[in-house]
Amino acid sequence: MDKKPSYLGAFLKHPTNRVVLLAAGVVGIFASIPMGWTGLALVGIVALGCEILAALVIPSLPSFRNSVDRDQHQQTRAQRRLLLLTEISNLGDTRALDTYQHMLSRVHALYRTADDNRTTLSRADVDKLEDLTVDYLGLCAVNLSLKQGKENASEDMVTKRIASVQSQLENTTLPDDEQRQLRTALAEYTEVLQRSRRLTARRSALEAMLISLPDKMEEVYQLVITSPYSSEMGSKLEESLARLRIAEEVACEFEKSELSDFRPPTANSRSSTAFGNLARRPVGTLKT
């Protein structure tokens, strides 16, 4: 969620306000020619009073606040888009970038349609679609990260480690301390395996979303282009947008912390010796 901006600061830095202050300064200079410092001070006092009055009123106006919120949202979206494009480019997924560019071209075409006063499509509606194009980039970045995590550690490796620990635990002559350490390592490996399987199922849902999202975007585009002036287009568009809004909800389920599910567990201080020996021991050399 975007952080709330300072509406007073936005008013003070607004280009129109700066132009007014500049104009007041110019008027003050001209007033100082016939009246001296008195004219300059008089213009300054009037300008300061108007500035204070405007600062008390304008930042509270809903229209001004909506404009500031929209500008900040667009800036935040642009920054997020740039970061995601850079990340995906570094990972080398040109297919995702091509799909994104196609979706973005559709959004630009819809912006041009929204500028037509005869259509019921608004720029706010198209703005939501542009948000979805950035959500698509976010989902692509998460999917690529999951692929890398899957490559770094496989379920087969974890399964073999579990079998190795279980085989060692069958040795009843082991000291109690070493058995406790091996049980701790076994519990950690089992948790990694369970998380890995859960993440595999989530990744399947993510890949399905990556396939369906561009198609749904194309469906909205075709809906608007084929009947831009239809009186029923507003309700149909809202229905289509409602189906697309789940993209952000899906993205929330794939936190960066989930990427650690494929990594072997880090041994704690009590089980570090047994875990380290286990990691260095070949799978074929098991205690019996």
N, C-alpha and C positions, 0 to 999 in steps of 0.2 A: 504494500500500500504506500502511495506517495505521501511524504511528509508534508504537513500543512505549511504553506508558505507564509511569509510576513506580508500581509496586505498593505500595511503602512509603508514598509520598505519598497514594495512594488509600486505604490503610488509615487513616492519620492523619486524613484528611478525611472518612472514612466517617461517616454520621449515627449509626450505632450506637456507634461509638467516642466520638463527641462526647457522646452521652447518658451513656455510662459514666463519662467524665471529669467531666461535670456532676454525676452522682450521687455520685461520690467527693468532689467539692467540698462537696456538701450534707452528706454524712456527716461530713466533716472539721469542718464548722462546728458540727454538733450534738455531735461528740466533744469539741470545744474548750470546751463549756459546763461539763461536770463536771471535765475533765482539763486545761483550759487549752491552752497552746501544745504541751504534750506530746502530747495527743490529736490535735491538728491535724497535728503532725509525723508521728505514727505512721500515721495514715490516708494521709498524703501519700507516705510511704515504701512502704507496701503498694501503693498505687495506681500509683506509679512503677514498682515491680518488676513488677507485672502488665502494665503498658503495654509495658515493654521485652520481656518474655517473649512477649507477643502479637505485638509488632512483628517478632520473630525467627521466629515460626511461621506466622502467618496469611498474610502476603504470599507465602509459598512454596506455599500450598495450591493445587492445580490448580483446584478449584472457585472459589476467590476470584479467581484470575487470569482464568479464563474469564469470570467476571462483570464484571471490570474491562474486559477486552478488548471484551466485548459492549457495555458502556455507552459506551466510547470510539468504537466503530464506529458506534453509533447517533447519537452527537453529530456525528461527521464526516459521516455521511450526511445528517443534517438541515442542516448548514451548506452542503454541496454542493447539496442540493435547493433551498435558498433562493436561492443564487447563480444556479443554472440557471433557476429560475422567473422571477427578475428579468430575466435576460438575454433569455429567450424572450419575456417580456411586452414588453420594450422593443423587440424586433424585430417585434412585432405578429402573432405566429403563434398565433392563438386555436385553430386546429384541433389543433395539437400539445398545447396545454394541455387541451383537452376530452378528447382521447384519453388523456392522462396521468391525468386525474381519473377516467375510467372504469376504467382499470387499477388505480388506487389503491383504488377502491371494491371491486373484486374482492379485492384483498389484505386489506382490512379484514374482508370477509366470511369469508375463509379463516382469519384470526386467530380469529374467533369459533368457527369449526369446530374449530380446533386446541385450543381451551379445553375441548372435550368430551373427557372421559377415555375414551370408548368408541372414538374414532377413532385410527388409527395416524399421523395427520398431526401433526407437531410444529411448535412456533413457530419452531424453527430453519429448517425447510423454508420456511415462509412468509416468514421474514426474508430468505431468498435471493431470493424473488420481489419483495420490496420493494426490494432492491438493484437488481433489473432495471428497476424503474420509474424509478429515478434514472438508470440507464444509458441508458434511453430518452430522458430529458430531455437527457442529454449528447450523444447522437447527433443529436437535433433541433437543438441549439445549433450543432453542427459543420456540419450540413447548411445551416442558415440563413447561417452565415458563408461557406460555400462559394458559396452563391447570390450573396451580396453581392460576393465576390471576382470571380465570373464577370461580374457587371454592370459592375464597375469597369474591366475590360479584356477585350476579346474576342480570339479567335483571328484574326479577320479583320484587326484592327488590326496584330497582330504579323506576320501573313503579308504585309501591305502594306509594313511596315517592312523585312522581309527582302528583298522584291522591289526596294525602293528602294536598299538597300545593294548588292545584287548588280548592279544596273544601274550604280551609280557605280563599282564595281570593274572594270567593262568598259572604263572610260576608262584607257587605258595611259599617259596623260600625267600622271597624278597622282603627286605625290612619294611616295617610299617610306614616309615617316613617316605620311602620311595614309592610304595603302593599308593599312598595319599597323593603324592605328586603326579603319578600316572593317572589317577582318577580325575584329578583336576584338569590335566591335559585332555583326557578323553571327553570330559564335559564341554570343554571349550571347542574342541573339534566338532562335536555333535551339534553345538549351537551354530557354528559356522556353516555346517552342511544344511541345517534347517533354514537358515537365513538365505543361503544360496538358492535353495529350491523355491522359497517364497519370492525372491527377487526375479527368478526366471519366469514365474507366472506373471509378475507385474510387468516385466519387460515385454511379454507377449501382448499385454493390453496396450502398452506404450507404442509398440510397432503397429498395432491395428489403428491407433489414433493417428499416427503419422501417415498412414495410407489414406484414411478416410477424411482427414481435415482438408487437404487440398480439393478433394472431390466436393465436399460440402461448400467450400468457398466458391467453387465453380458453379454450383447449383444456385447460390445467391446471386452471382453475377448474371447468369442466364435469366433468372427471374426478373431482375431489374431491367436488363437490356431488352427483353422481349416485350415488356409492358411497363415502360417508365412512367406513363401518365395514368395508370390504372388507379381507381379509387380504392381498390382492395389491396394494393401493393403493400401498404403500411402494415397491415395485420399479417400478411404472408411473410414479409421481411422480418418482422418481430419473431414469428414462429421459427424461421430459419436461424436467426441469431441465437435464440434460446438453445437450439441444438448445438450450436458452435461454442457456447460459453463453457462447456464442460472441459475444454482444453486446459484452462488454468487450473481446474480442480484436479485433473490428471497430473499436471506438472507438480502439484504440491505433494503428491505421494512419492515422488522420486527425489528425496533430499540427497545432498552430497554425502551425508553420513552413511547412506545405504551402500556406497561404493566399497566400504570396508568389509562388507559381508563376504566377499570372496577372498579376503586376505587371511592367512593363518593367524590364530590368536597369539597375542603377546604374552609370554610367560610371566607370571608374577614372581615375587621374590622367593616364595616357598617352593615353586615348581620349576624354577629356572634351570636347575641342573638336569633333572630328568627330561624336561622338554628339549633342552639343548642337545642332549645325547640322542634323543629320539629323532630330532631333525637331521642329525649327522649320520644316523645309522641307516644303511641300505634296507630297503623294504624286505628283501629276501632273507636277511639275517635276523630272524626273530628268536627270542628266547622261548623255550618250551618248558 
